[in-house]
């Protein structure tokens, strides 16, 4: 990672997924000094959307410790001119398993109780694809959604 970031071809995109903001705070903070754009996905996205937009997240992952850090991350991103790309829609399920009832949700509509967001939806995939196509250097850390189940491959 260090070599890539010494003199990267710009624009530089960081794609960060995984469950907890608090687990990635040092990585996020470090990358905000080096990238032009950052996609936040995976379970972390629900913490960001709940804090920033008041989104109802149902039974989705939420990181209490990370929630306290989100405003500082956004402030630094603004100061550094880094665009943060967050999901706008989600694939949901009534449980973390192959036999859960599947659904979709948006940030505006929220995820109802009894459901959890498990992956990004089609509009988010389009947004992420645009960001990727526009980048010359990409650094990726962590999953953007569920990968453990066949229905999410």
C-alpha positions in Angstrom: 0.0 0.0 0.0 2.8 2.4 0.9 4.5 2.1 -2.5 1.2 2.6 -4.4 0.5 5.8 -2.4 4.0 7.4 -2.8 3.2 8.8 -6.3 -0.1 7.4 -7.4 -1.7 8.0 -10.8 -4.7 10.3 -10.0 -7.5 10.3 -9.3 -7.1 7.9 -6.4 -10.1 5.9 -5.1 -10.2 4.0 -1.8 -13.0 1.4 -1.5 -13.6 0.4 2.1 -15.9 -2.2 3.3 -16.3 -4.4 6.4 -18.4 -4.3 9.6 -17.0 -1.6 11.9 -16.0 2.0 11.4 -14.0 1.8 14.7 -11.9 -1.1 13.3 -10.9 1.0 10.3 -10.5 4.5 11.8 -6.7 4.6 11.4 -6.9 3.3 7.8 -9.7 5.8 6.9 -7.8 8.7 8.6 -4.6 7.8 6.8 -6.3 7.4 3.4 -8.1 10.7 3.7 -4.7 12.4 3.3 -3.9 10.5 0.1 -7.1 9.8 -1.9 -9.5 11.9 -4.1 -12.6 9.8 -3.5 -13.6 7.1 -1.0 -16.4 4.6 -1.3 -17.7 3.4 2.1 -19.7 0.2 1.9 -20.3 -3.1 3.8 -21.7 -2.9 7.3 -19.9 0.4 7.9 -22.3 2.1 5.5 -25.2 1.7 7.9 -23.4 3.5 10.7 -22.6 6.4 8.3 -26.2 6.6 7.0 -27.8 6.4 10.4 -25.5 9.2 11.7 -25.5 11.4 8.7 -29.1 11.0 7.3 -31.0 9.5 10.3 -31.7 6.4 8.2 -33.8 3.7 9.7 -31.5 0.7 9.5 -33.6 -2.1 10.9 -31.5 -5.0 12.2 -28.4 -3.9 10.1 -25.0 -3.7 11.5 -24.4 -0.6 13.6 -21.2 0.4 15.3 -21.7 2.6 18.4 -18.1 3.5 18.8 -17.8 4.2 15.1 -20.9 6.4 15.1 -19.0 8.8 17.4 -16.2 9.0 14.8 -18.3 9.6 11.7 -18.6 13.4 12.1 -14.8 13.7 12.4 -14.3 11.6 9.3 -16.7 13.7 7.3 -15.1 16.9 8.6 -11.6 15.8 7.5 -12.9 14.6 4.2 -14.5 18.0 3.5 -11.2 19.8 4.6 -9.1 17.5 2.3 -11.6 17.8 -0.6 -12.2 14.0 -0.6 -15.6 13.0 -1.9 -17.3 10.3 0.2 -19.5 7.9 -1.7 -22.1 6.1 0.3 -24.7 3.5 -0.8 -28.1 4.8 -1.8 -29.9 1.5 -1.9 -29.6 -2.0 -0.4 -30.5 -5.6 -0.8 -32.2 -6.7 2.5 -33.2 -10.0 4.1 -35.3 -11.0 7.1 -32.3 -13.0 8.4 -28.6 -13.7 7.8 -29.2 -16.9 5.9 -30.1 -18.4 2.5 -33.8 -18.8 3.6 -34.5 -15.2 4.6 -37.2 -13.1 2.9 -35.3 -10.9 0.4 -36.2 -7.3 -0.2 -34.8 -3.9 -1.3 -34.5 -0.6 0.5 -33.4 3.0 0.0 -31.7 5.5 2.3 -34.9 7.6 2.2 -37.3 4.8 2.8 -35.1 3.0 5.3 -34.8 -0.6 6.2 -37.9 -1.8 8.2 -37.6 -3.6 11.6 -37.2 -7.3 11.0 -34.9 -6.8 8.1 -31.2 -6.1 7.7 -29.2 -4.7 4.9 -26.8 -7.3 3.5 -25.6 -5.8 0.2 -25.6 -2.8 -2.0 -28.5 -2.3 -4.5 -28.4 -1.7 -8.2 -28.2 2.2 -8.0 -25.3 1.9 -5.6 -23.6 -0.5 -7.9 -23.9 2.0 -10.7 -22.5 4.8 -8.5 -19.6 2.7 -7.5 -18.9 1.6 -11.1 -18.7 5.2 -12.2 -16.3 6.0 -9.4 -14.1 3.0 -10.3 -14.1 3.9 -14.0 -13.1 7.5 -13.3 -10.1 6.4 -11.2 -6.5 5.7 -12.1 -5.4 4.1 -8.8 -7.7 2.0 -6.6 -7.0 0.8 -3.1 -9.6 -1.8 -1.8 -10.0 -3.0 1.8 -12.8 -5.2 3.0 -16.1 -6.6 1.6 -18.8 -4.4 0.3 -21.6 -6.8 1.3 -22.4 -10.4 2.1 -20.3 -12.9 0.3 -20.8 -16.0 2.5 -24.1 -16.9 0.8 -24.8 -18.3 -2.7 -27.7 -15.9 -3.3 -25.3 -12.9 -2.8 -22.5 -14.1 -5.2 
